[in-house]
């Protein structure tokens, strides 16, 4: 992975101004992307973590649903 972009989206798909730390764990095969997000300030609701990773000519985008109850 050469470039990684991670952002938190609200239930309408709009970006939220929240920092998400991303770190690549190369000790495993395949490599893992480890995210660190503090959940304490969030209210109940549905969110999505959008992860975009790119390397060379390849690009991949994943959406990870998150529900806080």
C-alpha positions in Angstrom: 0.0 0.0 0.0 1.5 3.3 -1.1 -1.4 5.6 -0.1 -4.3 5.2 2.3 -7.2 7.6 3.0 -9.6 6.9 5.9 -12.6 9.0 6.8 -15.8 8.6 8.9 -19.1 9.2 7.1 -22.5 10.0 8.7 -25.6 8.0 7.7 -26.1 10.3 4.7 -22.6 9.6 3.5 -21.3 13.0 4.4 -17.7 13.2 5.8 -17.4 14.0 9.5 -14.4 16.0 10.9 -13.0 13.1 12.9 -9.4 11.9 12.9 -8.9 8.2 12.3 -5.3 6.9 12.7 -4.4 4.2 10.2 -1.3 2.0 10.5 -0.2 -0.9 8.2 0.7 -4.1 10.0 3.2 -5.8 7.7 3.9 -8.7 10.2 1.0 -10.6 8.7 0.4 -12.0 5.2 -1.6 -10.4 3.8 -0.8 -7.1 5.4 -3.5 -5.6 7.6 -4.6 -2.0 7.9 -5.2 -1.2 11.6 -7.5 1.8 12.4 -7.8 3.7 15.7 -11.0 5.7 16.3 -12.1 7.1 19.6 -15.8 6.3 20.0 -16.6 8.2 23.2 -17.8 11.5 21.7 -20.3 9.8 19.3 -24.0 9.7 19.8 -26.1 6.6 19.0 -26.4 6.1 15.3 -25.2 4.6 12.1 -21.8 5.6 10.6 -19.6 4.3 7.9 -15.8 4.1 7.8 -14.5 4.6 4.2 -11.1 3.2 3.5 -9.3 3.9 0.2 -5.9 2.2 -0.5 -3.8 2.6 -3.5 -0.5 1.3 -4.8 0.9 1.5 -8.3 -2.1 1.4 -10.7 -4.3 -0.5 -8.3 -6.9 1.2 -6.1 -9.4 -0.3 -3.7 -12.3 1.2 -1.7 -14.0 -0.5 1.2 -17.0 0.7 3.3 -17.2 -0.6 6.8 -20.6 -0.1 8.6 -20.5 1.0 12.3 -23.5 1.2 14.6 -23.2 2.8 18.0 -26.0 1.9 20.4 
